[in-house]
Structures are given as C-alpha cells and as structure tokens.
Amino acid sequence: MGKVAVSIKVSPKEGANLKSIEAEIKKIKNVKDVTEENIGFGIKVIKVLVVIDDSSGGSQAIEDKISAVKGVDMIDVLDTTLI
C-alpha cells in the first residue's frame, strides 16, 4: 500500500485567530505542513498538507477533524495525489 498526500484549504471564520487555528490543526495526526496564505484584500486562508495511507479509505476522517477545530468556517480539498 502507498501513501496519499491531500492538500486542504481552510477558511477561518471572520475575526478568528489564525495562529490558534494553526496550532490546533498541527496537533492532528498525519498533518505534515500548515501555512498561511494571503488571497487578497487582507483575507488569509490556511493551507494544510496531510499524508495518509491509501488503505485508510479516503480523507473524510481528517477533513472532519479539521472542520471541528474552533474558528474554522469551511474547508476545501485542493488536491489529492499518490506519493
């Protein structure tokens, strides 16, 4: 079995503390990288890279964990690829 890299964009709720959200996301198992990205007009999103086993059946479990973090408004899976 191989590994799957999943890139996820996390949009915070208005006024949410990005550093707090990042810290909570970093605690989630299999999260490999967390970065902030400016998308314009002072709006920032958080990009998360997760590496999971392809036998795990998909990224829904990790998506649910990230969505449950306080201050997260919505998430979007940007890319999924075998590594």
MOHUWO-V589518 format. One record per residue. N is the residue number from 1. SS is DSSP state (a for helix, b for strand, c for the rest). Layout:
((N,SS) (N,SS))
//
This chain:
((1,c) (2,c) (3,b) (4,b) (5,b) (6,b) (7,b) (8,b) (9,b) (10,b) (11,b) (12,b) (13,c) (14,c) (15,c) (16,c) (17,c) (18,a) (19,a) (20,a) (21,a) (22,a) (23,a) (24,a) (25,a) (26,a) (27,c) (28,c) (29,c) (30,c) (31,b) (32,b) (33,b) (34,b) (35,b) (36,b) (37,b) (38,b) (39,b) (40,b) (41,c) (42,c) (43,b) (44,b) (45,b) (46,b) (47,b) (48,b) (49,b) (50,b) (51,b) (52,b) (53,b) (54,a) (55,a) (56,a) (57,c) (58,c) (59,c) (60,a) (61,a) (62,a) (63,a) (64,a) (65,a) (66,a) (67,a) (68,c) (69,c) (70,c) (71,c) (72,b) (73,b) (74,b) (75,b) (76,b) (77,b) (78,b) (79,b) (80,b) (81,b) (82,b) (83,c))
//
